[in-house]
Amino acid sequence: MTESTSITVETGACVQDLSTVQAGLREFNIRFIGDPGEEPVNVLLRDENGDVVGGLLGHIKWRWLYVAKLWISEEFRGKGHGFGLMKAAEEHARSRGCVGSYLDTFEYQARPFYEKCGYKVFGTLEGYPPGYRQFYLSKAL
């Protein structure tokens, strides 16, 4: 580090500063592996009133679907909606040229469900959160 630079931890950094870092990394990556073609993937489950009672949130990047969040309200669980949300997201990803899908889940969450959807564990993070494990799963599309 030179005398003209400083390192600061900023939990409340401004949007412009965060954007500078993101844009710099994006530009660097594009030089090596091309544009990521990033786009959001949001699949919602609605009840008869149109209220959201579940959903899958993720994104497509470099021809891979990342499933970031999957949630279904208690009263709508066990009725096949999770499979429906996953299928819709995967079909959308295929239509966009994706070659695979990946996600992560804590051990107390939905690993068996994702394995029933055809996902395989490719990594485990022990002790995250403390006393638990986080599993990383993927599936070819």
Order of alpha helices (4+ residues) and beta strands (2+ residues): alpha-beta-beta-beta-alpha-beta-alpha-beta-beta
